[in-house]
Amino acid sequence: MKKIDSFRGEYFFLSNFYIAPVKYNGLTYQNNEAAFQAQKCVDKKDCEAFTTMSPGDSKRAGRRVSLRKDWEQVKYDIMLDIVRAKFSQNPEIKEKLIATGNTPLEEGNTWGDRIWGTVNGKGANNLGKILMKVREELAEN
């Protein structure tokens, strides 16, 4: 079966770097990467700085924040919530996600991320799994 193994080009809308406003925990971010990185912050006020950041800037800033103690336990559920928010709040990309049908989604990447994606087909592909779960939920509703 054919799979979508890169979130670039026509499938860039699947990427957390895609610009689509997402409201999460009372704040509106310009992209999912910013929304996700903001959730690492211990202080809610620090999250606000991420609302205007580009995906790249937010990823870099997320490496420098004081990390909440429970981050490793909660990060997967937070990503699920944010991906769910992105696609439920943006109807045009919601339809594009649903239109991928049952095609496997894999965030193949060259930057070494084997947690959220895969490198040369190896990795946990957690973002791909979350996208497929959200696609299934949206298609059922």
VENTASUL-V848909 format. One record per run of one state. SS is the DSSP state (@ for helix, = for strand, . for the rest). FROM is the first residue (numbers start at 1). LEN is the number of residues. If there is no record, write none. Layout:
SS_FROM_LEN, SS_FROM_LEN
This chain:
._1_2, =_3_2, ._5_4, @_9_6, ._15_4, =_19_6, ._25_2, =_27_5, @_32_7, ._39_2, =_41_1, ._42_2, @_44_9, ._53_2, @_55_8, ._63_4, =_67_1, ._68_3, @_71_19, ._90_1, @_91_8, ._99_5, =_104_2, ._106_2, =_108_1, ._109_9, =_118_2, ._120_2, =_122_1, ._123_3, @_126_15, ._141_1
